[in-house]
Amino acid sequence: MSNPEIKEPAPNAGSFDPVAAFLERKFRKKGPLIQLRKADKGTPVYFIHELTGAVSCYHHIVEAIEAPIFGIQVPQPERSVDSVSTIESLAAKYVDIILKNQPEGPIHLVGWSAGTTTTLEVACQLTSIGRQPQILVNIDQPLDNAKGIVSNAHSFLENMYYWLCNEPKWPLSKFGRRLLEKFTETIRTLAGRPSPNPKGQVHGAQPTIDKAETPEEGDFIRKFYDLHCAYIPPRSYSGQVLSFVARENPEPDKLIRSWKSVAPNSQFIFIPGDHLGLVKGPGVMELREHMRKAFSG
């Protein structure tokens, strides 16, 4: 791995990343826990997989952190709709992996994109047993459900509460329309009648699904994305959260509001670039330097 003090050329987010492709081929047949970097000192860092189930996207960041680093992935044989039922159950599996690998001592957690919801749930479950992570890093992902994604597991009032936490209140004309839509959606879902998918609507994860190597992996991505959108975060997370926000993020206020509503001890750092560029682009160089300093402090 590279010395973090050496200035390296910034990666190009728009180009093919041969290192990530190589690592994905190398990792996909291994188990759920991957050692990304060996080190004799430093607080261990656990990177949680993103939407596809892979952790190869983090290799630029891993290069700069002087600590034992592990990735938690979904191995290729398990990338199917049968491998995951809820974010909570997936997180419980990852908590067990972490505890078996490290029965005691501090850790850091990192998640990017849709994988951040799983990362937060892992942090919450670890906190409940007295192993709260020292730092939870969120890379450019809002907590969508802090603004009210409907869940059958919660009451009508709970669903509406999460929506109201972060939904913009102005202008009142738009707020009223959105409130009516959310009210209707909540009633329909709790009655067992999910909102119909409008004809011709493209699935939110379709660009990623289209790149899947097998239909089973495509189904896994679709399922994981839907579960990510159905996860309602906890009322409160007391741990330290470090959120990196892409300057080209179209809704930075949404990200900040959603995390503040759940994790009062949140810090936000804006990084040049777009969503992908923070892990594979010029932004990753600045992001990883912030992370290196945070983890070594």
MOPE-V369368 format. One record per residue. N is the residue number from 1. D_FIRST is the distance of its C-alpha to the first C-alpha in Angstrom with 2 decimals. Layout:
N_D_FIRST ; N_D_FIRST
//
This chain:
1_0.00 ; 2_3.79 ; 3_6.74 ; 4_8.92 ; 5_11.86 ; 6_11.22 ; 7_13.31 ; 8_12.02 ; 9_14.70 ; 10_15.69 ; 11_15.51 ; 12_19.01 ; 13_20.30 ; 14_23.13 ; 15_21.37 ; 16_20.12 ; 17_16.43 ; 18_15.71 ; 19_12.20 ; 20_13.91 ; 21_16.84 ; 22_15.09 ; 23_13.48 ; 24_16.92 ; 25_18.65 ; 26_16.52 ; 27_17.00 ; 28_20.54 ; 29_22.33 ; 30_20.64 ; 31_22.12 ; 32_21.93 ; 33_19.26 ; 34_15.70 ; 35_13.03 ; 36_9.95 ; 37_8.05 ; 38_9.80 ; 39_10.99 ; 40_14.39 ; 41_15.47 ; 42_15.77 ; 43_17.66 ; 44_16.35 ; 45_15.71 ; 46_17.20 ; 47_16.74 ; 48_20.00 ; 49_20.38 ; 50_22.07 ; 51_25.32 ; 52_24.43 ; 53_23.15 ; 54_19.53 ; 55_16.24 ; 56_14.19 ; 57_15.13 ; 58_12.81 ; 59_9.42 ; 60_9.55 ; 61_10.50 ; 62_8.18 ; 63_5.21 ; 64_7.90 ; 65_9.51 ; 66_9.81 ; 67_11.75 ; 68_12.34 ; 69_11.95 ; 70_14.30 ; 71_15.65 ; 72_19.39 ; 73_20.55 ; 74_23.81 ; 75_23.57 ; 76_25.21 ; 77_28.41 ; 78_28.97 ; 79_28.69 ; 80_32.41 ; 81_34.93 ; 82_35.88 ; 83_32.53 ; 84_33.00 ; 85_36.21 ; 86_35.29 ; 87_32.34 ; 88_33.74 ; 89_33.74 ; 90_30.23 ; 91_29.04 ; 92_31.08 ; 93_29.26 ; 94_25.86 ; 95_27.30 ; 96_28.38 ; 97_24.94 ; 98_23.45 ; 99_26.39 ; 100_26.19 ; 101_22.51 ; 102_23.14 ; 103_26.91 ; 104_26.78 ; 105_24.91 ; 106_23.47 ; 107_20.97 ; 108_19.79 ; 109_20.29 ; 110_18.98 ; 111_20.82 ; 112_21.14 ; 113_24.35 ; 114_26.74 ; 115_24.38 ; 116_25.15 ; 117_28.61 ; 118_27.32 ; 119_24.92 ; 120_27.97 ; 121_30.10 ; 122_27.59 ; 123_27.62 ; 124_31.41 ; 125_31.86 ; 126_29.64 ; 127_31.69 ; 128_34.87 ; 129_34.04 ; 130_32.93 ; 131_29.11 ; 132_28.59 ; 133_24.97 ; 134_24.37 ; 135_23.03 ; 136_23.33 ; 137_21.40 ; 138_23.24 ; 139_21.78 ; 140_24.88 ; 141_27.20 ; 142_30.76 ; 143_32.46 ; 144_34.89 ; 145_37.21 ; 146_37.72 ; 147_40.11 ; 148_42.00 ; 149_40.83 ; 150_43.57 ; 151_43.09 ; 152_45.83 ; 153_44.57 ; 154_45.81 ; 155_49.25 ; 156_50.54 ; 157_50.38 ; 158_46.80 ; 159_45.71 ; 160_47.57 ; 161_46.22 ; 162_42.57 ; 163_43.57 ; 164_45.53 ; 165_42.70 ; 166_40.93 ; 167_43.21 ; 168_44.38 ; 169_48.04 ; 170_49.09 ; 171_50.93 ; 172_53.26 ; 173_54.34 ; 174_50.84 ; 175_50.18 ; 176_53.42 ; 177_52.56 ; 178_49.10 ; 179_50.70 ; 180_53.23 ; 181_50.59 ; 182_48.54 ; 183_51.75 ; 184_52.74 ; 185_49.34 ; 186_49.28 ; 187_52.82 ; 188_52.18 ; 189_48.99 ; 190_50.58 ; 191_53.57 ; 192_51.39 ; 193_51.58 ; 194_48.15 ; 195_48.29 ; 196_48.88 ; 197_46.25 ; 198_47.93 ; 199_48.75 ; 200_46.19 ; 201_43.55 ; 202_40.01 ; 203_37.73 ; 204_35.14 ; 205_32.24 ; 206_33.86 ; 207_31.34 ; 208_28.61 ; 209_31.18 ; 210_32.06 ; 211_28.55 ; 212_28.59 ; 213_28.66 ; 214_31.56 ; 215_34.46 ; 216_33.39 ; 217_30.00 ; 218_31.94 ; 219_34.29 ; 220_31.51 ; 221_30.08 ; 222_33.64 ; 223_34.35 ; 224_31.23 ; 225_31.93 ; 226_35.54 ; 227_34.67 ; 228_32.35 ; 229_35.38 ; 230_37.69 ; 231_35.83 ; 232_37.63 ; 233_35.47 ; 234_36.87 ; 235_39.43 ; 236_37.16 ; 237_33.71 ; 238_33.74 ; 239_30.04 ; 240_27.88 ; 241_26.55 ; 242_24.26 ; 243_24.89 ; 244_23.22 ; 245_25.86 ; 246_25.52 ; 247_28.09 ; 248_29.27 ; 249_29.84 ; 250_33.51 ; 251_34.45 ; 252_32.57 ; 253_35.67 ; 254_35.64 ; 255_32.10 ; 256_33.05 ; 257_36.43 ; 258_35.22 ; 259_32.59 ; 260_35.02 ; 261_37.64 ; 262_35.55 ; 263_33.24 ; 264_35.09 ; 265_32.20 ; 266_30.14 ; 267_28.40 ; 268_27.82 ; 269_25.57 ; 270_26.12 ; 271_23.27 ; 272_24.17 ; 273_24.18 ; 274_25.29 ; 275_24.37 ; 276_21.90 ; 277_20.55 ; 278_19.16 ; 279_16.44 ; 280_16.57 ; 281_18.08 ; 282_18.53 ; 283_19.07 ; 284_15.57 ; 285_14.54 ; 286_17.43 ; 287_17.16 ; 288_13.69 ; 289_14.88 ; 290_17.96 ; 291_16.22 ; 292_14.08 ; 293_17.46 ; 294_19.37 ; 295_17.35 ; 296_17.37 ; 297_21.05
//
